Amino acid sequence: MYYIIKRNLLGVLKENLLRIVGLSIIFLLGLATCSCTYGTDVQAQVDGFGAVYSGHFDNTIGWSNWISDNHVLSYKNVFPTAIKISLEKQPEGMSGTVQYQINSSGSGWLEWAEAGAETGFPGSGAPIEALKVRLNGELEAKYDIYTRVYQSGTWTDWVKNGETAGTDGVGTHIDAVRVAIMPKDGGVPEEIQNNAAPQNQSGRNIDPNRPMVALTYDDGPNAPVTNRILNALEAVGGRATFFVVGSNVHGRNATIMKRAFDMGCEIGNHTYKHENLTKLSAEAIKSTISSTDQKVIEVTGTSPSLVRPPYGAKNASVLNTIGKPAILWSIDTLDWKTKNASSTINAVLNHVKDGDVILMHDIYGPTADASETIIPELVKRGYQLVTVTELASYRGGLHTGKSYGAFRK
């Protein structure tokens, strides 16, 4: 009897032990899988790794701003004839680049381009009909890259990893592009507010052989002042760059900022509360930049591609952290100090040269007064009033981690 009881107890213990071991293995495998998936998503969000891309739009500004991951690259009623695609904040030590291929109307599929090189025929009028985008190296194993295009009045479905976005060979063209990077097998990218259709930006001609300057305005938007400046620009077909403070983007101010964007003016980032970036930690710098980016995206659907550090304060750490080119100036009107229209007018008109970046602030009434004189007078003198990115596109371009004060020939 003793041996029977002993044998039964050992059997029960053995069965339960095997069950416990089996459940533990399942639990650990599940935990490992969960940790890997969660860690990848969080890492992608924290690092901000993504695609950036620029298109050439004939008879408008030439090469557009760099557009951030999953946002719309387009210009109103104008199709791109060439494209450049690059990566930002690539994980350190991870090999790989982005490669892309276009089908150009009349020429068919061109050779693959890579890592920010242009492909297509800028200025030719030959539109892009279809697009393929892929990653290589270690990036290919860790991430999926998705592409969709706006064609024939509708967005195509997302395709990924070198599949064809758009229809080639039937005489249609691409009007807009979105490219997005996701963790491997993470699913299609999320929809971004105001990304439903191409953005409404007006095109115009720029003659690279004629002088041009970039008027820039900081600290707004401020509806009454900004609106007057936009009226003066609109009257002469000019553009400017507005470096906005994120906390000011609300209500009527946001409406006026959208008007500037729709006119083809450029919206830049001037931090969320006008902070001195050299006194902030890296995380605080990222936070104030990203918060302002988000406010602009909510209104325009496009993230700013430029930053103006408040007070012009920068150092190597700031330049490496902001993730965008830093724009300073070559003419400081000191309008914030004098609050005198005549002084601001003289500061510009007595010193302006081709390639200047001119600093003003669209929060002071006297600056609007001055702008109503400066803007038509510059045009009368033969200057083209362009955005910073437009100016840079004809004078060597812009690069992340660099600062710029003027763009000379």
Secondary structure, 3 states (H helix, E strand, C coil): CHHHHHHHHHHHHHHHHHHHHHHHHHHHHHHHHHHHHHHHHHHHHHHCCEEEEEEEECCCCEECCCEECCCCECECCECEEEEEEEEECCCCCCCCCEEEEEEECCCEECCCEECCCCEECCCCCCCEEEEEEEECHHHHHHEEEEEEEEECCEECCCEECCCEECCCCCCCCEEEEEEEEEECCCCCCCCCCCCCCCCCCCCCCCCCCCCEEEEEEECCCCHHHHHHHHHHHHHHCCCCEEEECHHHCCHHHHHHHHHHHHCCCEEEECCCCCCCHHHCCHHHHHHHHHHHHHHHHHHHCCCCCCECCHHHCCCHHHHHHCCCCEECCCEECCHHHHCCHHHHHHHHHCCCCCCEEEEEECCCHHHHHHHHHHHHHHHHCCCEEECHHHHHHCCCCCCCCCEECECCC
